[in-house]
């Protein structure tokens, strides 16, 4: 168990180090998640944008990409992670997370 915790810590440290060197978030290369826990509950792929806003509140920012609809960006300060929720026709299509900080403008540059 200690070895697993050490491995997780090293992995997160490396992810954060590499995230700081990136010039933008490569949205396509991030691993998908099936759900996202926010203060009002859990949202999952297929939920409506109305349900997501009711459970998670307003996003920190809304980004755009041509191959997706709007991408709502949420930030978890205690984990220093940004979560990107992509919508199409009012339905949540994709959830991804990346080690990023809300004060880093590159975390809002979605390529």
Secondary structure, 3 states (H helix, E strand, C coil): CHHHHHHHHHHHHHHHHHHHHCCCECHHHCCEECEEEECCEEEECCCEHHHHHHHHCCCCEEEECCCCCEEEEEEECCCCEEEEEEEECCEEEEEEEEECCCCCHHHHCEC
